[in-house]
Amino acid sequence: MFDINEIHLRGKLGRDAETRSTPTGKSVTTLSVATSERRQNKDTGKWENGATTWHKVTVWGASEAIASAQKGTTVQVRGRYESRSWEDKTGAKQVSYEVNAIDVVILADDRPRQDAPPSKPWQPSGSVPTGAQRGAQGPGRGNPVAGLDLDSVPFAFLLLAPIAGYLAQFVGV
């Protein structure tokens, strides 16, 4: 058995991305990502926002899109959880925790734009066809993802993607 240090986050940037260069010329971008829990109220049955957790994310050699991401942008991060410790000027031990990003994907820029026309919320075009309907349409016809809860897709994909890569090494793909 082997150990795994991998974290998956999906949240919103709490401030604009900050990019700097190291003395050796490598670019490093820092993101501040907020994740919030969603809980269903047992009494009312309604979904409510829970506690918000802030994550410091370090991205080495970030793309221009990530380096220029602004507050309010929704991102998905895969990385390693790391801690750093040091002594401050008074001699007290300090510890910080951060995510060293492996992958960062911009999912949406939810900030309101003053120059953009008002938009309607996205609505699915129809429901997912049943097996019989799908067969009648023929292979590759119809929209197999219409009506899916798209909020659950990225997380499920992220759970399976590392496993697929791991298994591929044994099959010779």
N, C-alpha and C positions, 0 to 999 in steps of 0.2 A: 504494500500500500504506500502511496506517496501523499505528501501534503500539498494542499492547494491554497494559494493566497491570491484570490481573485475577487474583485468587487464589481458589481454592476449598479450603476446609478442612472436614473432618468429624472431630471429636474430642470429648474429654471436658473439662469444666471442672476445672481444678486447684484452684480455690478459688471461694467465692461471688462472684457479680457485685458490683461496687462502683460505686455511682451517686453522682454529685455534680452540683452546678449551677455553671455559669459565672457570673461577675459580671453577665452580661446576662440570666441566668435560663434559659439553655438547659441541658437535662439531658444528661449524658454518662455512659455506662456503660462500664466497663472489664472485659473478660473475659480470663481466662488459659486458653488452649485448648492441650491436649496432643494431639499426633498421633503415632502409632507406626507404624513400618513392619512389615509382615508378610512373612516370607520363608520359602520352602520349603527345608528342609535337604536338600542334595543326597544325603547319605548315608542318612538315615532316611526321607526323603519327608514328614516331618511339618512342619506350619507352626509357626513360632516368632516371638515378638515380637522386633523389632529395636530400633533406636535411637528414643528419644522426643525430639521437638522441641517446644519451648514457643513459643506465639505470643501476643503481646499484641494484643488486638482492641479497637478503640474503636468504640462504637455511639452515634451522636447521636440523641437523642429515642427511646430504646428503649421498647418496650411494657412494661407491668407484668410480664408473664411473663418477659421477658428480663432486666429489671432486678432481678428477685427470684430468678433461677436460682441453684441451689446447686451446690456441689462435687459432681462425679460425673455431672452432667447431660450427655447427649450432644447436641451442637449441630452444625449445618451452617452455615458462614459463606461468603458471597461478598463480596469487597471488593477494595480497591486496596492494594497493598503500598507503604508509604511509609517514608522514613527522615528522621530529624531529627538535626541536629548542633548542638552548643553547646560552650562552654568552661566547665569546672567551676571551682571556687574557686581551684584551683592553676594554672589556665591551660591545663590539658591538654584536648585536643579529645575530646569524647565523642560517640558515635553510638548511636542506638537505632532499631530497626526495628519497625514495627507495621502491623497491617491496619486500614484505615479501612473499616468494614463498610458494605456496601450492603444486604445482606439477611442476617438471622440467623433460623434456624428451629430450634426445640427438637424434636429427634427422639425422645428418650427420657430419662426420669429414672430412671437405673439404681441409684440409691441404695437400700439396703435400708430398709424402713419397719417400725418396731416395731408399728404398729397394723394393718398390712395382713396378710391371711391369706396363707399360703404359696401361691405360684402355680406352675403347671406351665409349662414352656417351650412357646412357640407351635409348633404342628405344622401343616404344610399340610394342607388338607382332601382333597386328591387331586392328581392329576397334570394337566398341561395337556393338554386334548383335542387329538387330531390334527385335521388339516384336515377329514377325512371325518366324524369324530365331531362337530366343531364345526358343520358344515353340517347334520348330522342333528338337532342340538339346535335349530337355527333361530337367527336373528340375536339377539345380546344375551343368549343363555342360557349357563349354565355359568360357571365362574370362570376367565377367561383368564389370571390371574396366579398361580393356585395352582401351587406347585412352583417358582416362579422364585427365584433367589438375590436376595432383596430388598436385600442389602448393595450390589449393583452398580447398582440402579435410580437412587438419588439422584444418583450421580456422572454417569451417562449422561444423565440429565435435565438436569443443570446444564450439561453440555457443549452440549446442543442448544438449551436455552432462550435463551441470548444470541444464538445464530445465528438462531433463528426470529424474535426481535424485530428483529434487524438486517435480515433479508430482508423482513419485513413492511412496512418503510418504502418499499420499491421496488414492492411490489404494491398499495399503497394500502389495506391492511387496517386 
